[in-house]
């Protein structure tokens, strides 16, 4: 019996209790009759997360979805000249040569009700495309998916229609050209705001789900770039640190988490990665170091890693994972900065062909080898042990994990 099978068996009883507790009060948008709370038409509810990877081959443009439980690989279309893939927990958003973003439904997702979570699986499929080139961010809540572009625009998509297999626009946020971002949060959309003639955002504005401005965060965030959604609030990268935006009783406020020292433009945290739900974030600090932001404690730590290829943070009390350009995966203590473990994961030339990524969930990390079709499953709690080597046809140039 595998570790995942053991975990599945242990969780079946828990899932049954949760479903029983949820079944008494179906939501108004669910079908009539005795159905469990969290019901999704056409999907199978499961006892544990149905993690999958959306994998794209930069050479051929082929897109596949890799099931991390069954190891089954299914084709999910083709994107010519694919340059990258973003994920929102269920959908992959792929950019290529043309002026559109292809959307792929991975068929795995979770519904978080706060005190418990529902997990679902369905067949992977292509959904469609939306206009725009090389999106900077794609972030969703149960109602809206926000896809942001370098020209300052954000397209707001109807999440319910995405779930059913079509791309439909709810609204659009249009701002002066800058590397903007927008994040659905607490029934609103938080979006960077810039002034005409300025190349950088100065702060955050609150919009409704159709894109209409309704309020502005008073705390400034000069040269805003980068974002992350945590259970503590939404984090935005600023020239002078990070801005943490929270909501209480319908009012949104911002709190600045300043850098511990003066930080130049090349060292700023502008690309945050983290385990979904965690409040510990990682971001490159130039080419040879990493910033670790603890949003719960409002603190920064600077880690020297050596020439950096990819980074991610597992969470509170767990390691920060850094892949350096020599192909070595390293684990660092987020609190002390001490290196805890290392392993030679791929040849150095693999990191020069394309930028690998590190995807993290509650038990494993996944690192793609851009020079091959291999994806390495890493047990970060066991000295970076390689638990499995998963393969897809062609090359695993770009990956994103879903179902979390």
FENQUI-V197026 format. One record per residue. N is the residue number from 1. RES is the residue in three letters. PSI is psi in degrees with one decimal (* if undefined). OMEGA is omega in whole degrees, -180 to 180 (none if undefined). D_LAST is the distance of its C-alpha to the last C-alpha in whole Angstrom. Layout:
# FENQUI-V197026
{{N,RES,PSI,OMEGA,D_LAST} {N,RES,PSI,OMEGA,D_LAST}}
This chain:
# FENQUI-V197026
{{1,UNK,129.7,-178,24} {2,UNK,165.3,178,21} {3,UNK,-40.5,-179,18} {4,UNK,-37.7,179,15} {5,UNK,-41.2,177,18} {6,UNK,-44.4,-179,19} {7,UNK,-38.8,-180,16} {8,UNK,-46.1,-179,15} {9,UNK,-40.5,-179,19} {10,UNK,-25.5,-177,19} {11,UNK,-12.4,-177,16} {12,UNK,-42.9,180,18} {13,UNK,-40.1,179,20} {14,UNK,-43.4,-179,18} {15,UNK,-40.1,180,16} {16,UNK,-41.4,178,20} {17,UNK,-42.2,180,21} {18,UNK,-41.2,180,18} {19,UNK,-39.1,178,19} {20,UNK,-40.4,-180,23} {21,UNK,-30.6,-177,22} {22,UNK,-19.2,-168,20} {23,UNK,-15.9,-173,23} {24,UNK,-22.8,-173,26} {25,UNK,77.8,177,25} {26,UNK,143.4,-180,23} {27,UNK,161.3,-175,23} {28,UNK,-24.8,-178,25} {29,UNK,8.9,178,23} {30,UNK,159.0,178,23} {31,UNK,151.8,179,25} {32,UNK,157.1,179,28} {33,UNK,-176.4,-177,29} {34,UNK,93.0,177,27} {35,UNK,151.2,-179,23} {36,UNK,147.1,173,20} {37,UNK,132.2,-177,19} {38,UNK,5.5,-178,16} {39,UNK,135.7,175,17} {40,UNK,119.4,-176,16} {41,UNK,132.6,176,19} {42,UNK,0.9,-179,19} {43,UNK,154.3,177,16} {44,UNK,125.2,175,16} {45,UNK,141.1,-175,14} {46,UNK,170.6,-176,13} {47,UNK,-18.4,-179,13} {48,UNK,169.0,-179,10} {49,UNK,135.6,-180,6} {50,UNK,64.3,-172,8} {51,UNK,137.1,177,7} {52,UNK,163.5,175,9} {53,UNK,132.8,166,11} {54,UNK,122.1,-173,13} {55,UNK,132.0,-179,16} {56,UNK,140.9,-180,19} {57,UNK,116.0,-177,23} {58,UNK,-25.1,-179,25} {59,UNK,-47.4,-175,28} {60,UNK,-18.2,-175,28} {61,UNK,0.0,-178,25} {62,UNK,138.5,178,24} {63,UNK,133.4,177,20} {64,UNK,156.6,171,18} {65,UNK,123.3,-177,15} {66,UNK,118.6,178,14} {67,UNK,120.3,-175,13} {68,UNK,-8.0,176,12} {69,UNK,-49.8,-178,13} {70,UNK,-16.7,-174,16} {71,UNK,12.0,177,17} {72,UNK,138.4,179,18} {73,UNK,128.0,179,19} {74,UNK,141.2,178,19} {75,UNK,146.6,-178,21} {76,UNK,41.6,174,20} {77,UNK,-166.9,-176,23} {78,UNK,138.3,178,24} {79,UNK,106.1,-177,24} {80,UNK,131.5,178,28} {81,UNK,35.1,-175,28} {82,UNK,131.1,-176,24} {83,UNK,-15.6,-179,23} {84,UNK,167.6,178,20} {85,UNK,134.4,174,16} {86,UNK,155.1,180,14} {87,UNK,151.8,178,11} {88,UNK,16.9,-179,9} {89,UNK,-25.4,176,6} {90,UNK,-48.2,-173,8} {91,UNK,146.9,170,11} {92,UNK,135.9,-180,13} {93,UNK,111.4,-171,16} {94,UNK,132.0,178,19} {95,UNK,145.1,-180,22} {96,UNK,-145.9,-176,25} {97,UNK,-32.5,-173,29} {98,UNK,-177.4,-176,30} {99,UNK,44.3,179,29} {100,UNK,163.0,178,26} {101,UNK,121.3,178,22} {102,UNK,137.7,-179,21} {103,UNK,127.4,179,18} {104,UNK,129.1,174,16} {105,UNK,113.9,-179,14} {106,UNK,-18.8,-179,12} {107,UNK,14.6,175,12} {108,UNK,135.8,-179,8} {109,UNK,172.5,177,6} {110,UNK,153.1,174,6} {111,UNK,116.1,-175,9} {112,UNK,116.2,177,10} {113,UNK,18.0,177,14} {114,UNK,-65.9,-179,14} {115,UNK,-9.8,176,16} {116,UNK,169.1,-173,13} {117,UNK,141.9,172,10} {118,UNK,139.7,179,10} {119,UNK,140.0,-177,9} {120,UNK,154.8,172,10} {121,UNK,148.4,179,12} {122,UNK,169.1,179,14} {123,UNK,141.2,174,17} {124,UNK,150.3,-179,16} {125,UNK,159.1,169,18} {126,UNK,143.5,-180,20} {127,UNK,-46.3,-178,20} {128,UNK,-155.9,-176,22} {129,UNK,156.4,172,23} {130,UNK,149.9,-179,24} {131,UNK,145.7,178,27} {132,UNK,156.7,-175,26} {133,UNK,129.6,174,26} {134,UNK,71.7,180,24} {135,UNK,148.5,179,21} {136,UNK,-29.3,-176,21} {137,UNK,148.5,173,17} {138,UNK,114.5,-174,15} {139,UNK,137.6,-175,13} {140,UNK,155.7,162,13} {141,UNK,-173.9,-177,13} {142,UNK,-12.7,-174,14} {143,UNK,-38.2,-172,17} {144,UNK,144.2,172,18} {145,UNK,125.7,-177,16} {146,UNK,119.6,179,18} {147,UNK,116.4,-173,19} {148,UNK,146.0,-173,21} {149,UNK,160.5,-178,24} {150,UNK,-17.4,-180,27} {151,UNK,6.9,177,30} {152,UNK,-2.1,180,28} {153,UNK,152.1,173,27} {154,UNK,127.4,175,24} {155,UNK,127.9,179,23} {156,UNK,117.7,-176,22} {157,UNK,147.6,177,20} {158,UNK,109.7,-175,20} {159,UNK,-36.8,180,17} {160,UNK,-39.3,179,18} {161,UNK,-35.1,172,20} {162,UNK,-45.1,180,18} {163,UNK,-33.1,-178,16} {164,UNK,-4.5,172,19} {165,UNK,19.2,178,20} {166,UNK,153.3,180,22} {167,UNK,118.3,-179,22} {168,UNK,134.6,-176,24} {169,UNK,130.7,173,25} {170,UNK,-33.6,-177,25} {171,UNK,-175.4,-178,27} {172,UNK,141.3,173,27} {173,UNK,119.6,-176,27} {174,UNK,125.6,-179,30} {175,UNK,168.2,173,31} {176,UNK,150.0,-175,34} {177,UNK,124.2,176,32} {178,UNK,162.3,179,30} {179,UNK,74.3,-171,27} {180,UNK,175.5,179,25} {181,UNK,158.9,176,22} {182,UNK,142.2,-174,20} {183,UNK,115.6,171,18} {184,UNK,131.6,-175,17} {185,UNK,124.8,175,17} {186,UNK,51.7,175,19} {187,UNK,13.2,175,21} {188,UNK,179.4,175,22} {189,UNK,120.8,177,21} {190,UNK,122.8,-175,22} {191,UNK,143.6,176,24} {192,UNK,148.3,-179,26} {193,UNK,133.7,-180,30} {194,UNK,157.0,179,32} {195,UNK,152.5,178,36} {196,UNK,134.9,180,38} {197,UNK,-8.4,180,39} {198,UNK,139.5,-178,37} {199,UNK,-4.9,-177,34} {200,UNK,152.3,176,32} {201,UNK,154.0,179,30} {202,UNK,-10.9,-177,32} {203,UNK,-156.9,-173,29} {204,UNK,136.3,176,27} {205,UNK,147.9,180,28} {206,UNK,129.5,179,26} {207,UNK,160.6,170,26} {208,UNK,-179.0,-173,26} {209,UNK,-3.7,172,23} {210,UNK,-1.5,176,26} {211,UNK,2.0,-180,27} {212,UNK,130.0,178,30} {213,UNK,137.1,179,30} {214,UNK,-19.7,-180,31} {215,UNK,169.5,177,31} {216,UNK,140.0,177,31} {217,UNK,124.4,-175,29} {218,UNK,-34.8,-179,33} {219,UNK,123.3,-178,31} {220,UNK,158.3,174,32} {221,UNK,81.3,-176,29} {222,UNK,138.2,178,32} {223,UNK,45.3,-179,30} {224,UNK,133.0,175,27} {225,UNK,125.6,180,24} {226,UNK,148.0,-177,21} {227,UNK,160.4,175,18} {228,UNK,139.0,177,15} {229,UNK,125.2,178,13} {230,UNK,170.8,176,13} {231,UNK,-11.9,177,14} {232,UNK,-10.3,-177,18} {233,UNK,-171.2,180,18} {234,UNK,130.5,-180,18} {235,UNK,132.9,174,19} {236,UNK,140.4,176,22} {237,UNK,134.4,-179,24} {238,UNK,164.7,178,27} {239,UNK,-27.7,-177,30} {240,UNK,15.8,179,31} {241,UNK,-134.5,178,28} {242,UNK,150.3,175,25} {243,UNK,123.1,177,25} {244,UNK,116.3,-179,23} {245,UNK,128.8,179,23} {246,UNK,167.7,-180,22} {247,UNK,138.9,174,23} {248,UNK,124.4,179,26} {249,UNK,38.9,176,27} {250,UNK,-1.3,180,27} {251,UNK,130.2,-180,28} {252,UNK,132.3,179,26} {253,UNK,156.5,180,27} {254,UNK,142.9,177,27} {255,UNK,127.4,-179,27} {256,UNK,134.9,172,28} {257,UNK,95.0,-172,27} {258,UNK,151.9,172,30} {259,UNK,152.3,180,30} {260,UNK,-9.9,-180,32} {261,UNK,174.9,176,35} {262,UNK,130.8,-176,36} {263,UNK,126.4,179,33} {264,UNK,166.4,-177,34} {265,UNK,-38.1,-177,33} {266,UNK,-19.0,-177,32} {267,UNK,-6.0,-173,30} {268,UNK,150.5,176,28} {269,UNK,108.8,-178,24} {270,UNK,-6.5,179,23} {271,UNK,93.8,-176,20} {272,UNK,140.2,171,17} {273,UNK,150.8,179,14} {274,UNK,164.9,172,12} {275,UNK,131.3,-178,9} {276,UNK,130.8,-178,7} {277,UNK,-19.9,-179,9} {278,UNK,154.7,176,12} {279,UNK,9.5,175,15} {280,UNK,119.5,-174,16} {281,UNK,151.7,174,16} {282,UNK,149.9,178,18} {283,UNK,142.6,175,20} {284,UNK,139.5,175,23} {285,UNK,77.2,-171,27} {286,UNK,-153.0,-174,29} {287,UNK,-9.6,-173,29} {288,UNK,15.3,-177,30} {289,UNK,173.1,-177,28} {290,UNK,139.4,167,24} {291,UNK,135.8,172,24} {292,UNK,119.7,-180,22} {293,UNK,121.0,173,21} {294,UNK,99.4,-176,21} {295,UNK,-23.1,178,20} {296,UNK,-43.2,-179,21} {297,UNK,-5.2,179,24} {298,UNK,45.7,-178,25} {299,UNK,154.0,173,26} {300,UNK,150.7,169,26} {301,UNK,139.5,-179,26} {302,UNK,122.6,-179,28} {303,UNK,128.9,173,27} {304,UNK,121.7,-175,29} {305,UNK,-21.4,-167,28} {306,UNK,178.9,-176,30} {307,UNK,119.4,-166,29} {308,UNK,134.5,173,26} {309,UNK,-39.5,-179,24} {310,UNK,157.0,-179,20} {311,UNK,151.5,172,18} {312,UNK,157.7,-179,15} {313,UNK,131.0,-177,15} {314,UNK,-39.2,180,13} {315,UNK,-176.7,-177,14} {316,UNK,129.1,179,17} {317,UNK,5.7,-178,20} {318,UNK,167.5,-172,18} {319,UNK,162.1,165,19} {320,UNK,129.7,-177,19} {321,UNK,128.3,-180,19} {322,UNK,126.4,172,21} {323,UNK,119.3,180,22} {324,UNK,165.6,-171,26} {325,UNK,-6.9,173,28} {326,UNK,4.9,179,30} {327,UNK,10.6,-179,27} {328,UNK,129.7,174,26} {329,UNK,129.4,-177,23} {330,UNK,145.4,175,24} {331,UNK,129.2,-179,22} {332,UNK,144.5,172,23} {333,UNK,120.6,-176,24} {334,UNK,-26.4,-177,22} {335,UNK,-38.9,-175,25} {336,UNK,-20.2,-176,28} {337,UNK,0.1,-178,27} {338,UNK,140.3,175,29} {339,UNK,129.6,-176,27} {340,UNK,-30.9,-178,26} {341,UNK,161.3,176,26} {342,UNK,154.2,176,26} {343,UNK,140.6,176,26} {344,UNK,108.4,-171,27} {345,UNK,-34.7,-178,24} {346,UNK,161.8,179,26} {347,UNK,150.5,-178,30} {348,UNK,-34.9,-177,30} {349,UNK,-19.9,180,31} {350,UNK,-35.4,-179,28} {351,UNK,-13.4,180,26} {352,UNK,-20.6,-177,29} {353,UNK,-39.2,178,29} {354,UNK,165.9,-178,25} {355,UNK,114.7,176,23} {356,UNK,167.8,177,20} {357,UNK,160.7,175,17} {358,UNK,116.5,176,15} {359,UNK,138.6,-173,11} {360,UNK,134.8,169,9} {361,UNK,-163.0,-170,7} {362,UNK,-14.9,-179,9} {363,UNK,-21.4,-174,11} {364,UNK,163.2,170,12} {365,UNK,152.4,-179,13} {366,UNK,125.7,-177,13} {367,UNK,126.7,180,16} {368,UNK,143.8,174,18} {369,UNK,104.9,-175,22} {370,UNK,-14.4,-179,23} {371,UNK,-3.1,-178,27} {372,UNK,-174.3,175,25} {373,UNK,20.7,-175,23} {374,UNK,140.4,170,21} {375,UNK,127.9,-175,18} {376,UNK,126.1,174,18} {377,UNK,122.2,-173,16} {378,UNK,128.6,172,17} {379,UNK,98.4,-175,17} {380,UNK,-9.5,176,17} {381,UNK,1.2,-178,19} {382,UNK,58.8,175,22} {383,UNK,36.9,177,23} {384,UNK,35.3,177,21} {385,UNK,134.7,175,22} {386,UNK,106.7,-176,21} {387,UNK,-40.1,179,20} {388,UNK,155.4,167,19} {389,UNK,113.1,-179,21} {390,UNK,147.6,-176,19} {391,UNK,147.2,170,21} {392,UNK,160.3,178,21} {393,UNK,148.2,-177,24} {394,UNK,-141.7,-178,26} {395,UNK,143.0,176,24} {396,UNK,69.8,-174,20} {397,UNK,-39.9,-177,21} {398,UNK,138.6,178,18} {399,UNK,155.5,168,14} {400,UNK,141.2,-178,11} {401,UNK,144.4,177,8} {402,UNK,174.3,179,6} {403,UNK,11.3,-176,4} {404,UNK,*,none,0}}
